[in-house]
Amino acid sequence: MAEALEPKMKELVGIAAAVAGHCQPCFAYHYKEALRLGVSEDAIRATTELARAVRQAGDKHMDEFAARRMAHVEEGAL
């Protein structure tokens, strides 16, 4: 399935997944490969910023979900 992606796009997706997944070795690998393939620093930076925003939104929603869930447990409901 990944073969459907152009090599540069595949590395940008890898960078985004690494940022969202907090995987430093993955980021280092995909960053190096992206540069080797000629991906611009601007494209890498934009990809990283987008992935960070998605990750932060997910973290925020998870924190809110956990707080709501714990509030229900404290009220005696599961």
PDB file of N, CA, C and O in Angstrom:
ATOM      1  N   MET A   1       0.822  -1.184   0.000  1.00  0.00           N
ATOM      2  CA  MET A   1       0.000   0.000   0.000  1.00  0.00           C
ATOM      3  C   MET A   1       0.870   1.254   0.000  1.00  0.00           C
ATOM      4  O   MET A   1       0.548   2.223  -0.687  1.00  0.00           O
ATOM      5  N   ALA A   2       1.961   1.254   0.754  1.00  0.00           N
ATOM      6  CA  ALA A   2       2.829   2.422   0.816  1.00  0.00           C
ATOM      7  C   ALA A   2       3.450   2.729  -0.537  1.00  0.00           C
ATOM      8  O   ALA A   2       3.865   3.861  -0.784  1.00  0.00           O
ATOM      9  N   GLU A   3       3.521   1.725  -1.424  1.00  0.00           N
ATOM     10  CA  GLU A   3       4.110   1.945  -2.736  1.00  0.00           C
ATOM     11  C   GLU A   3       3.272   2.908  -3.566  1.00  0.00           C
ATOM     12  O   GLU A   3       3.755   3.445  -4.563  1.00  0.00           O
ATOM     13  N   ALA A   4       2.029   3.133  -3.172  1.00  0.00           N
ATOM     14  CA  ALA A   4       1.166   4.072  -3.882  1.00  0.00           C
ATOM     15  C   ALA A   4       1.604   5.516  -3.643  1.00  0.00           C
ATOM     16  O   ALA A   4       1.198   6.420  -4.374  1.00  0.00           O
ATOM     17  N   LEU A   5       2.425   5.729  -2.630  1.00  0.00           N
ATOM     18  CA  LEU A   5       2.914   7.070  -2.315  1.00  0.00           C
ATOM     19  C   LEU A   5       4.249   7.321  -3.000  1.00  0.00           C
ATOM     20  O   LEU A   5       5.090   6.428  -3.104  1.00  0.00           O
ATOM     21  N   GLU A   6       4.426   8.543  -3.461  1.00  0.00           N
ATOM     22  CA  GLU A   6       5.729   8.953  -3.965  1.00  0.00           C
ATOM     23  C   GLU A   6       6.734   8.871  -2.816  1.00  0.00           C
ATOM     24  O   GLU A   6       6.351   9.085  -1.666  1.00  0.00           O
ATOM     25  N   PRO A   7       7.997   8.572  -3.088  1.00  0.00           N
ATOM     26  CA  PRO A   7       8.990   8.445  -2.001  1.00  0.00           C
ATOM     27  C   PRO A   7       9.071   9.664  -1.079  1.00  0.00           C
ATOM     28  O   PRO A   7       9.175   9.513   0.138  1.00  0.00           O
ATOM     29  N   LYS A   8       9.024  10.870  -1.653  1.00  0.00           N
ATOM     30  CA  LYS A   8       9.094  12.072  -0.815  1.00  0.00           C
ATOM     31  C   LYS A   8       7.878  12.161   0.108  1.00  0.00           C
ATOM     32  O   LYS A   8       8.007  12.483   1.290  1.00  0.00           O
ATOM     33  N   MET A   9       6.693  11.873  -0.447  1.00  0.00           N
ATOM     34  CA  MET A   9       5.471  11.922   0.361  1.00  0.00           C
ATOM     35  C   MET A   9       5.513  10.858   1.456  1.00  0.00           C
ATOM     36  O   MET A   9       5.076  11.097   2.582  1.00  0.00           O
ATOM     37  N   LYS A  10       6.034   9.700   1.121  1.00  0.00           N
ATOM     38  CA  LYS A  10       6.144   8.631   2.109  1.00  0.00           C
ATOM     39  C   LYS A  10       6.995   9.084   3.302  1.00  0.00           C
ATOM     40  O   LYS A  10       6.657   8.795   4.450  1.00  0.00           O
ATOM     41  N   GLU A  11       8.075   9.777   3.039  1.00  0.00           N
ATOM     42  CA  GLU A  11       8.938  10.251   4.132  1.00  0.00           C
ATOM     43  C   GLU A  11       8.259  11.352   4.942  1.00  0.00           C
ATOM     44  O   GLU A  11       8.429  11.415   6.159  1.00  0.00           O
ATOM     45  N   LEU A  12       7.495  12.218   4.284  1.00  0.00           N
ATOM     46  CA  LEU A  12       6.762  13.241   5.022  1.00  0.00           C
ATOM     47  C   LEU A  12       5.693  12.615   5.917  1.00  0.00           C
ATOM     48  O   LEU A  12       5.482  13.061   7.045  1.00  0.00           O
ATOM     49  N   VAL A  13       5.028  11.589   5.415  1.00  0.00           N
ATOM     50  CA  VAL A  13       4.057  10.866   6.245  1.00  0.00           C
ATOM     51  C   VAL A  13       4.777  10.214   7.424  1.00  0.00           C
ATOM     52  O   VAL A  13       4.274  10.222   8.547  1.00  0.00           O
ATOM     53  N   GLY A  14       5.955   9.651   7.163  1.00  0.00           N
ATOM     54  CA  GLY A  14       6.748   9.054   8.240  1.00  0.00           C
ATOM     55  C   GLY A  14       7.142  10.072   9.286  1.00  0.00           C
ATOM     56  O   GLY A  14       7.112   9.782  10.482  1.00  0.00           O
ATOM     57  N   ILE A  15       7.507  11.253   8.850  1.00  0.00           N
ATOM     58  CA  ILE A  15       7.850  12.333   9.789  1.00  0.00           C
ATOM     59  C   ILE A  15       6.635  12.698  10.628  1.00  0.00           C
ATOM     60  O   ILE A  15       6.735  12.825  11.848  1.00  0.00           O
ATOM     61  N   ALA A  16       5.495  12.865   9.980  1.00  0.00           N
ATOM     62  CA  ALA A  16       4.277  13.221  10.707  1.00  0.00           C
ATOM     63  C   ALA A  16       3.908  12.142  11.719  1.00  0.00           C
ATOM     64  O   ALA A  16       3.552  12.454  12.856  1.00  0.00           O
ATOM     65  N   ALA A  17       3.990  10.887  11.320  1.00  0.00           N
ATOM     66  CA  ALA A  17       3.672   9.790  12.239  1.00  0.00           C
ATOM     67  C   ALA A  17       4.652   9.750  13.406  1.00  0.00           C
ATOM     68  O   ALA A  17       4.261   9.475  14.541  1.00  0.00           O
ATOM     69  N   ALA A  18       5.910  10.020  13.131  1.00  0.00           N
ATOM     70  CA  ALA A  18       6.917  10.025  14.195  1.00  0.00           C
ATOM     71  C   ALA A  18       6.641  11.127  15.210  1.00  0.00           C
ATOM     72  O   ALA A  18       6.750  10.905  16.416  1.00  0.00           O
ATOM     73  N   VAL A  19       6.286  12.303  14.728  1.00  0.00           N
ATOM     74  CA  VAL A  19       5.974  13.415  15.631  1.00  0.00           C
ATOM     75  C   VAL A  19       4.728  13.076  16.445  1.00  0.00           C
ATOM     76  O   VAL A  19       4.720  13.235  17.665  1.00  0.00           O
ATOM     77  N   ALA A  20       3.683  12.612  15.775  1.00  0.00           N
ATOM     78  CA  ALA A  20       2.438  12.287  16.475  1.00  0.00           C
ATOM     79  C   ALA A  20       2.633  11.143  17.461  1.00  0.00           C
ATOM     80  O   ALA A  20       2.003  11.113  18.519  1.00  0.00           O
ATOM     81  N   GLY A  21       3.510  10.199  17.111  1.00  0.00           N
ATOM     82  CA  GLY A  21       3.736   9.030  17.957  1.00  0.00           C
ATOM     83  C   GLY A  21       4.875   9.165  18.943  1.00  0.00           C
ATOM     84  O   GLY A  21       5.200   8.206  19.643  1.00  0.00           O
ATOM     85  N   HIS A  22       5.487  10.329  19.013  1.00  0.00           N
ATOM     86  CA  HIS A  22       6.595  10.587  19.953  1.00  0.00           C
ATOM     87  C   HIS A  22       7.774   9.632  19.727  1.00  0.00           C
ATOM     88  O   HIS A  22       8.408   9.202  20.690  1.00  0.00           O
ATOM     89  N   CYS A  23       8.067   9.303  18.491  1.00  0.00           N
ATOM     90  CA  CYS A  23       9.138   8.345  18.196  1.00  0.00           C
ATOM     91  C   CYS A  23      10.361   9.076  17.639  1.00  0.00           C
ATOM     92  O   CYS A  23      10.422   9.388  16.450  1.00  0.00           O
ATOM     93  N   GLN A  24      11.320   9.341  18.502  1.00  0.00           N
ATOM     94  CA  GLN A  24      12.517  10.075  18.093  1.00  0.00           C
ATOM     95  C   GLN A  24      13.356   9.308  17.070  1.00  0.00           C
ATOM     96  O   GLN A  24      13.794   9.912  16.090  1.00  0.00           O
ATOM     97  N   PRO A  25      13.605   7.992  17.254  1.00  0.00           N
ATOM     98  CA  PRO A  25      14.371   7.273  16.230  1.00  0.00           C
ATOM     99  C   PRO A  25      13.657   7.269  14.873  1.00  0.00           C
ATOM    100  O   PRO A  25      14.303   7.340  13.828  1.00  0.00           O
ATOM    101  N   CYS A  26      12.331   7.187  14.897  1.00  0.00           N
ATOM    102  CA  CYS A  26      11.570   7.213  13.642  1.00  0.00           C
ATOM    103  C   CYS A  26      11.727   8.571  12.956  1.00  0.00           C
ATOM    104  O   CYS A  26      11.924   8.645  11.743  1.00  0.00           O
ATOM    105  N   PHE A  27      11.637   9.649  13.751  1.00  0.00           N
ATOM    106  CA  PHE A  27      11.792  10.989  13.187  1.00  0.00           C
ATOM    107  C   PHE A  27      13.175  11.133  12.563  1.00  0.00           C
ATOM    108  O   PHE A  27      13.304  11.616  11.438  1.00  0.00           O
ATOM    109  N   ALA A  28      14.211  10.716  13.292  1.00  0.00           N
ATOM    110  CA  ALA A  28      15.583  10.841  12.791  1.00  0.00           C
ATOM    111  C   ALA A  28      15.737  10.104  11.465  1.00  0.00           C
ATOM    112  O   ALA A  28      16.346  10.625  10.530  1.00  0.00           O
ATOM    113  N   TYR A  29      15.192   8.903  11.382  1.00  0.00           N
ATOM    114  CA  TYR A  29      15.295   8.110  10.152  1.00  0.00           C
ATOM    115  C   TYR A  29      14.569   8.805   8.997  1.00  0.00           C
ATOM    116  O   TYR A  29      15.150   9.001   7.930  1.00  0.00           O
ATOM    117  N   HIS A  30      13.310   9.174   9.204  1.00  0.00           N
ATOM    118  CA  HIS A  30      12.522   9.757   8.116  1.00  0.00           C
ATOM    119  C   HIS A  30      13.012  11.144   7.733  1.00  0.00           C
ATOM    120  O   HIS A  30      12.923  11.535   6.569  1.00  0.00           O
ATOM    121  N   TYR A  31      13.528  11.892   8.704  1.00  0.00           N
ATOM    122  CA  TYR A  31      14.105  13.209   8.419  1.00  0.00           C
ATOM    123  C   TYR A  31      15.312  13.056   7.494  1.00  0.00           C
ATOM    124  O   TYR A  31      15.436  13.763   6.494  1.00  0.00           O
ATOM    125  N   LYS A  32      16.190  12.133   7.841  1.00  0.00           N
ATOM    126  CA  LYS A  32      17.391  11.892   7.035  1.00  0.00           C
ATOM    127  C   LYS A  32      17.016  11.446   5.618  1.00  0.00           C
ATOM    128  O   LYS A  32      17.589  11.917   4.636  1.00  0.00           O
ATOM    129  N   GLU A  33      16.045  10.532   5.529  1.00  0.00           N
ATOM    130  CA  GLU A  33      15.615  10.041   4.216  1.00  0.00           C
ATOM    131  C   GLU A  33      14.954  11.155   3.397  1.00  0.00           C
ATOM    132  O   GLU A  33      15.170  11.262   2.189  1.00  0.00           O
ATOM    133  N   ALA A  34      14.153  11.978   4.065  1.00  0.00           N
ATOM    134  CA  ALA A  34      13.501  13.080   3.349  1.00  0.00           C
ATOM    135  C   ALA A  34      14.543  14.028   2.770  1.00  0.00           C
ATOM    136  O   ALA A  34      14.446  14.436   1.613  1.00  0.00           O
ATOM    137  N   LEU A  35      15.535  14.376   3.573  1.00  0.00           N
ATOM    138  CA  LEU A  35      16.596  15.261   3.072  1.00  0.00           C
ATOM    139  C   LEU A  35      17.345  14.604   1.919  1.00  0.00           C
ATOM    140  O   LEU A  35      17.665  15.261   0.929  1.00  0.00           O
ATOM    141  N   ARG A  36      17.623  13.310   2.044  1.00  0.00           N
ATOM    142  CA  ARG A  36      18.332  12.578   0.981  1.00  0.00           C
ATOM    143  C   ARG A  36      17.553  12.615  -0.328  1.00  0.00           C
ATOM    144  O   ARG A  36      18.137  12.665  -1.411  1.00  0.00           O
ATOM    145  N   LEU A  37      16.232  12.590  -0.214  1.00  0.00           N
ATOM    146  CA  LEU A  37      15.382  12.612  -1.404  1.00  0.00           C
ATOM    147  C   LEU A  37      15.137  14.021  -1.941  1.00  0.00           C
ATOM    148  O   LEU A  37      14.512  14.192  -2.987  1.00  0.00           O
ATOM    149  N   GLY A  38      15.633  15.028  -1.220  1.00  0.00           N
ATOM    150  CA  GLY A  38      15.492  16.396  -1.694  1.00  0.00           C
ATOM    151  C   GLY A  38      14.266  17.131  -1.178  1.00  0.00           C
ATOM    152  O   GLY A  38      13.883  18.161  -1.732  1.00  0.00           O
ATOM    153  N   VAL A  39      13.647  16.616  -0.125  1.00  0.00           N
ATOM    154  CA  VAL A  39      12.513  17.326   0.472  1.00  0.00           C
ATOM    155  C   VAL A  39      13.049  18.595   1.128  1.00  0.00           C
ATOM    156  O   VAL A  39      14.080  18.565   1.799  1.00  0.00           O
ATOM    157  N   SER A  40      12.354  19.696   0.935  1.00  0.00           N
ATOM    158  CA  SER A  40      12.824  20.967   1.479  1.00  0.00           C
ATOM    159  C   SER A  40      12.621  21.029   2.992  1.00  0.00           C
ATOM    160  O   SER A  40      11.740  20.378   3.554  1.00  0.00           O
ATOM    161  N   GLU A  41      13.465  21.831   3.624  1.00  0.00           N
ATOM    162  CA  GLU A  41      13.324  22.069   5.068  1.00  0.00           C
ATOM    163  C   GLU A  41      11.960  22.690   5.359  1.00  0.00           C
ATOM    164  O   GLU A  41      11.349  22.390   6.384  1.00  0.00           O
ATOM    165  N   ASP A  42      11.478  23.554   4.462  1.00  0.00           N
ATOM    166  CA  ASP A  42      10.171  24.182   4.661  1.00  0.00           C
ATOM    167  C   ASP A  42       9.053  23.140   4.669  1.00  0.00           C
ATOM    168  O   ASP A  42       8.139  23.216   5.490  1.00  0.00           O
ATOM    169  N   ALA A  43       9.123  22.176   3.763  1.00  0.00           N
ATOM    170  CA  ALA A  43       8.107  21.116   3.716  1.00  0.00           C
ATOM    171  C   ALA A  43       8.174  20.253   4.971  1.00  0.00           C
ATOM    172  O   ALA A  43       7.141  19.872   5.522  1.00  0.00           O
ATOM    173  N   ILE A  44       9.382  19.947   5.421  1.00  0.00           N
ATOM    174  CA  ILE A  44       9.551  19.158   6.643  1.00  0.00           C
ATOM    175  C   ILE A  44       9.015  19.932   7.844  1.00  0.00           C
ATOM    176  O   ILE A  44       8.326  19.366   8.693  1.00  0.00           O
ATOM    177  N   ARG A  45       9.328  21.214   7.914  1.00  0.00           N
ATOM    178  CA  ARG A  45       8.865  22.051   9.027  1.00  0.00           C
ATOM    179  C   ARG A  45       7.340  22.145   9.028  1.00  0.00           C
ATOM    180  O   ARG A  45       6.719  22.042  10.087  1.00  0.00           O
ATOM    181  N   ALA A  46       6.732  22.338   7.867  1.00  0.00           N
ATOM    182  CA  ALA A  46       5.269  22.424   7.777  1.00  0.00           C
ATOM    183  C   ALA A  46       4.624  21.105   8.189  1.00  0.00           C
ATOM    184  O   ALA A  46       3.604  21.095   8.879  1.00  0.00           O
ATOM    185  N   THR A  47       5.216  20.004   7.768  1.00  0.00           N
ATOM    186  CA  THR A  47       4.707  18.688   8.136  1.00  0.00           C
ATOM    187  C   THR A  47       4.794  18.474   9.637  1.00  0.00           C
ATOM    188  O   THR A  47       3.861  17.962  10.256  1.00  0.00           O
ATOM    189  N   THR A  48       5.909  18.867  10.214  1.00  0.00           N
ATOM    190  CA  THR A  48       6.110  18.724  11.661  1.00  0.00           C
ATOM    191  C   THR A  48       5.119  19.584  12.433  1.00  0.00           C
ATOM    192  O   THR A  48       4.560  19.134  13.433  1.00  0.00           O
ATOM    193  N   GLU A  49       4.897  20.792  11.989  1.00  0.00           N
ATOM    194  CA  GLU A  49       3.954  21.686  12.666  1.00  0.00           C
ATOM    195  C   GLU A  49       2.532  21.147  12.598  1.00  0.00           C
ATOM    196  O   GLU A  49       1.795  21.217  13.581  1.00  0.00           O
ATOM    197  N   LEU A  50       2.143  20.615  11.455  1.00  0.00           N
ATOM    198  CA  LEU A  50       0.807  20.041  11.315  1.00  0.00           C
ATOM    199  C   LEU A  50       0.652  18.818  12.226  1.00  0.00           C
ATOM    200  O   LEU A  50      -0.361  18.678  12.911  1.00  0.00           O
ATOM    201  N   ALA A  51       1.646  17.942  12.232  1.00  0.00           N
ATOM    202  CA  ALA A  51       1.589  16.750  13.078  1.00  0.00           C
ATOM    203  C   ALA A  51       1.532  17.133  14.556  1.00  0.00           C
ATOM    204  O   ALA A  51       0.814  16.507  15.336  1.00  0.00           O
ATOM    205  N   ARG A  52       2.281  18.148  14.932  1.00  0.00           N
ATOM    206  CA  ARG A  52       2.266  18.617  16.323  1.00  0.00           C
ATOM    207  C   ARG A  52       0.880  19.134  16.691  1.00  0.00           C
ATOM    208  O   ARG A  52       0.391  18.854  17.786  1.00  0.00           O
ATOM    209  N   ALA A  53       0.245  19.878  15.806  1.00  0.00           N
ATOM    210  CA  ALA A  53      -1.096  20.404  16.081  1.00  0.00           C
ATOM    211  C   ALA A  53      -2.107  19.263  16.231  1.00  0.00           C
ATOM    212  O   ALA A  53      -2.957  19.297  17.121  1.00  0.00           O
ATOM    213  N   VAL A  54      -2.013  18.263  15.365  1.00  0.00           N
ATOM    214  CA  VAL A  54      -2.906  17.109  15.465  1.00  0.00           C
ATOM    215  C   VAL A  54      -2.669  16.372  16.780  1.00  0.00           C
ATOM    216  O   VAL A  54      -3.620  16.003  17.469  1.00  0.00           O
ATOM    217  N   ARG A  55      -1.410  16.161  17.126  1.00  0.00           N
ATOM    218  CA  ARG A  55      -1.070  15.473  18.376  1.00  0.00           C
ATOM    219  C   ARG A  55      -1.592  16.252  19.583  1.00  0.00           C
ATOM    220  O   ARG A  55      -2.167  15.667  20.501  1.00  0.00           O
ATOM    221  N   GLN A  56      -1.393  17.565  19.580  1.00  0.00           N
ATOM    222  CA  GLN A  56      -1.841  18.378  20.705  1.00  0.00           C
ATOM    223  C   GLN A  56      -3.359  18.355  20.842  1.00  0.00           C
ATOM    224  O   GLN A  56      -3.873  18.307  21.959  1.00  0.00           O
ATOM    225  N   ALA A  57      -4.078  18.390  19.735  1.00  0.00           N
ATOM    226  CA  ALA A  57      -5.537  18.313  19.787  1.00  0.00           C
ATOM    227  C   ALA A  57      -5.969  16.967  20.353  1.00  0.00           C
ATOM    228  O   ALA A  57      -6.878  16.897  21.180  1.00  0.00           O
ATOM    229  N   GLY A  58      -5.316  15.901  19.905  1.00  0.00           N
ATOM    230  CA  GLY A  58      -5.632  14.576  20.431  1.00  0.00           C
ATOM    231  C   GLY A  58      -5.338  14.462  21.916  1.00  0.00           C
ATOM    232  O   GLY A  58      -6.126  13.886  22.667  1.00  0.00           O
ATOM    233  N   ASP A  59      -4.208  15.009  22.341  1.00  0.00           N
ATOM    234  CA  ASP A  59      -3.856  15.000  23.767  1.00  0.00           C
ATOM    235  C   ASP A  59      -4.895  15.757  24.582  1.00  0.00           C
ATOM    236  O   ASP A  59      -5.322  15.291  25.639  1.00  0.00           O
ATOM    237  N   LYS A  60      -5.301  16.917  24.093  1.00  0.00           N
ATOM    238  CA  LYS A  60      -6.291  17.734  24.803  1.00  0.00           C
ATOM    239  C   LYS A  60      -7.603  16.986  24.934  1.00  0.00           C
ATOM    240  O   LYS A  60      -8.191  16.946  26.015  1.00  0.00           O
ATOM    241  N   HIS A  61      -8.067  16.391  23.838  1.00  0.00           N
ATOM    242  CA  HIS A  61      -9.332  15.669  23.869  1.00  0.00           C
ATOM    243  C   HIS A  61      -9.246  14.436  24.770  1.00  0.00           C
ATOM    244  O   HIS A  61     -10.214  14.099  25.451  1.00  0.00           O
ATOM    245  N   MET A  62      -8.104  13.770  24.776  1.00  0.00           N
ATOM    246  CA  MET A  62      -7.936  12.612  25.650  1.00  0.00           C
ATOM    247  C   MET A  62      -7.965  13.032  27.104  1.00  0.00           C
ATOM    248  O   MET A  62      -8.595  12.368  27.928  1.00  0.00           O
ATOM    249  N   ASP A  63      -7.295  14.124  27.434  1.00  0.00           N
ATOM    250  CA  ASP A  63      -7.303  14.634  28.809  1.00  0.00           C
ATOM    251  C   ASP A  63      -8.723  14.974  29.246  1.00  0.00           C
ATOM    252  O   ASP A  63      -9.127  14.656  30.365  1.00  0.00           O
ATOM    253  N   GLU A  64      -9.478  15.620  28.363  1.00  0.00           N
ATOM    254  CA  GLU A  64     -10.858  15.968  28.685  1.00  0.00           C
ATOM    255  C   GLU A  64     -11.722  14.722  28.841  1.00  0.00           C
ATOM    256  O   GLU A  64     -12.555  14.651  29.744  1.00  0.00           O
ATOM    257  N   PHE A  65     -11.526  13.742  27.967  1.00  0.00           N
ATOM    258  CA  PHE A  65     -12.272  12.490  28.050  1.00  0.00           C
ATOM    259  C   PHE A  65     -11.983  11.776  29.362  1.00  0.00           C
ATOM    260  O   PHE A  65     -12.900  11.306  30.036  1.00  0.00           O
ATOM    261  N   ALA A  66     -10.702  11.696  29.722  1.00  0.00           N
ATOM    262  CA  ALA A  66     -10.325  11.019  30.970  1.00  0.00           C
ATOM    263  C   ALA A  66     -10.930  11.732  32.173  1.00  0.00           C
ATOM    264  O   ALA A  66     -11.419  11.082  33.098  1.00  0.00           O
ATOM    265  N   ALA A  67     -10.901  13.060  32.168  1.00  0.00           N
ATOM    266  CA  ALA A  67     -11.473  13.824  33.278  1.00  0.00           C
ATOM    267  C   ALA A  67     -12.979  13.564  33.386  1.00  0.00           C
ATOM    268  O   ALA A  67     -13.503  13.383  34.485  1.00  0.00           O
ATOM    269  N   ARG A  68     -13.674  13.548  32.241  1.00  0.00           N
ATOM    270  CA  ARG A  68     -15.118  13.273  32.261  1.00  0.00           C
ATOM    271  C   ARG A  68     -15.389  11.860  32.760  1.00  0.00           C
ATOM    272  O   ARG A  68     -16.306  11.642  33.552  1.00  0.00           O
ATOM    273  N   ARG A  69     -14.603  10.917  32.304  1.00  0.00           N
ATOM    274  CA  ARG A  69     -14.785   9.520  32.701  1.00  0.00           C
ATOM    275  C   ARG A  69     -14.562   9.361  34.192  1.00  0.00           C
ATOM    276  O   ARG A  69     -15.331   8.668  34.857  1.00  0.00           O
ATOM    277  N   MET A  70     -13.527   9.986  34.730  1.00  0.00           N
ATOM    278  CA  MET A  70     -13.251   9.888  36.158  1.00  0.00           C
ATOM    279  C   MET A  70     -14.349  10.569  36.968  1.00  0.00           C
ATOM    280  O   MET A  70     -14.683  10.111  38.060  1.00  0.00           O
ATOM    281  N   ALA A  71     -14.912  11.657  36.448  1.00  0.00           N
ATOM    282  CA  ALA A  71     -16.007  12.341  37.137  1.00  0.00           C
ATOM    283  C   ALA A  71     -17.216  11.427  37.243  1.00  0.00           C
ATOM    284  O   ALA A  71     -17.900  11.415  38.267  1.00  0.00           O
ATOM    285  N   HIS A  72     -17.484  10.657  36.187  1.00  0.00           N
ATOM    286  CA  HIS A  72     -18.606   9.715  36.217  1.00  0.00           C
ATOM    287  C   HIS A  72     -18.361   8.613  37.234  1.00  0.00           C
ATOM    288  O   HIS A  72     -19.286   8.199  37.932  1.00  0.00           O
ATOM    289  N   VAL A  73     -17.139   8.138  37.326  1.00  0.00           N
ATOM    290  CA  VAL A  73     -16.808   7.082  38.289  1.00  0.00           C
ATOM    291  C   VAL A  73     -16.970   7.611  39.702  1.00  0.00           C
ATOM    292  O   VAL A  73     -17.482   6.906  40.573  1.00  0.00           O
ATOM    293  N   GLU A  74     -16.544   8.836  39.940  1.00  0.00           N
ATOM    294  CA  GLU A  74     -16.681   9.449  41.258  1.00  0.00           C
ATOM    295  C   GLU A  74     -18.149   9.616  41.638  1.00  0.00           C
ATOM    296  O   GLU A  74     -18.503   9.595  42.817  1.00  0.00           O
ATOM    297  N   GLU A  75     -19.002   9.784  40.620  1.00  0.00           N
ATOM    298  CA  GLU A  75     -20.433   9.942  40.881  1.00  0.00           C
ATOM    299  C   GLU A  75     -21.123   8.587  41.034  1.00  0.00           C
ATOM    300  O   GLU A  75     -22.326   8.529  41.285  1.00  0.00           O
ATOM    301  N   GLY A  76     -20.369   7.502  40.884  1.00  0.00           N
ATOM    302  CA  GLY A  76     -20.936   6.159  41.034  1.00  0.00           C
ATOM    303  C   GLY A  76     -21.403   5.520  39.745  1.00  0.00           C
ATOM    304  O   GLY A  76     -21.954   4.420  39.776  1.00  0.00           O
ATOM    305  N   ALA A  77     -21.205   6.162  38.629  1.00  0.00           N
ATOM    306  CA  ALA A  77     -21.593   5.608  37.341  1.00  0.00           C
ATOM    307  C   ALA A  77     -20.358   5.101  36.605  1.00  0.00           C
ATOM    308  O   ALA A  77     -19.276   5.672  36.737  1.00  0.00           O
ATOM    309  N   LEU A  78     -20.512   4.056  35.848  1.00  0.00           N
ATOM    310  CA  LEU A  78     -19.397   3.565  35.026  1.00  0.00           C
ATOM    311  C   LEU A  78     -19.717   3.660  33.589  1.00  0.00           C
ATOM    312  O   LEU A  78     -18.896   3.292  32.749  1.00  0.00           O
TER     313      LEU A  78
END
